[in-house]
Amino acid sequence: MTKNKSPLARLIDWVWREPKGRVGAKLKQICDDMPHKQRLMVVTVLLSAFVLIAFFVFGHACYKIGAKRALFEYEVEHLYNLDLPEHSVKDTVCSLEKFYIPTDSAYDDTGVESED
């Protein structure tokens, strides 16, 4: 059956599946040889170690986030109303009339002479 497998499948079996199977069988044999209370104690200690490491990693990540924010100090500046002069609509229309330049009728709105 192993002769029909591709070289990649044989490599995966040799590198991953065989050692994993041997380690799993060895671990199962060790656990079966332990008394029930000792096995319970080992599982409890390993679970506690995992939980403590997880809390440490989470706490350290939160600390680093807070430390980055502490580096940036923000200064708040308040915006105040600007004193703008009040103009009426009539003043605006009059001021626009100063810039209006009448064009000759030979030219259209774009400033190009018509062919007429």
ChimeraX attribute file (.defattr): number of C-alpha atoms within 10 A of each C-alpha:
attribute: neighborCount
match mode: 1-to-1
recipient: residues
	/A:1	4
	/A:2	8
	/A:3	7
	/A:4	8
	/A:5	10
	/A:6	9
	/A:7	11
	/A:8	9
	/A:9	12
	/A:10	15
	/A:11	12
	/A:12	11
	/A:13	13
	/A:14	12
	/A:15	11
	/A:16	11
	/A:17	13
	/A:18	12
	/A:19	12
	/A:20	13
	/A:21	11
	/A:22	11
	/A:23	12
	/A:24	12
	/A:25	12
	/A:26	12
	/A:27	12
	/A:28	11
	/A:29	11
	/A:30	11
	/A:31	14
	/A:32	11
	/A:33	10
	/A:34	12
	/A:35	9
	/A:36	11
	/A:37	9
	/A:38	11
	/A:39	15
	/A:40	11
	/A:41	11
	/A:42	14
	/A:43	12
	/A:44	12
	/A:45	12
	/A:46	11
	/A:47	12
	/A:48	12
	/A:49	12
	/A:50	12
	/A:51	12
	/A:52	12
	/A:53	12
	/A:54	12
	/A:55	12
	/A:56	12
	/A:57	12
	/A:58	11
	/A:59	12
	/A:60	12
	/A:61	12
	/A:62	11
	/A:63	12
	/A:64	11
	/A:65	11
	/A:66	11
	/A:67	11
	/A:68	9
	/A:69	11
	/A:70	10
	/A:71	8
	/A:72	8
	/A:73	7
	/A:74	8
	/A:75	6
	/A:76	6
	/A:77	6
	/A:78	6
	/A:79	6
	/A:80	6
	/A:81	6
	/A:82	6
	/A:83	6
	/A:84	6
	/A:85	6
	/A:86	7
	/A:87	8
	/A:88	8
	/A:89	9
	/A:90	8
	/A:91	11
	/A:92	10
	/A:93	10
	/A:94	10
	/A:95	11
	/A:96	9
	/A:97	10
	/A:98	8
	/A:99	8
	/A:100	8
	/A:101	7
	/A:102	6
	/A:103	10
	/A:104	10
	/A:105	9
	/A:106	11
	/A:107	13
	/A:108	11
	/A:109	9
	/A:110	6
	/A:111	10
	/A:112	9
	/A:113	12
	/A:114	9
	/A:115	6
	/A:116	5
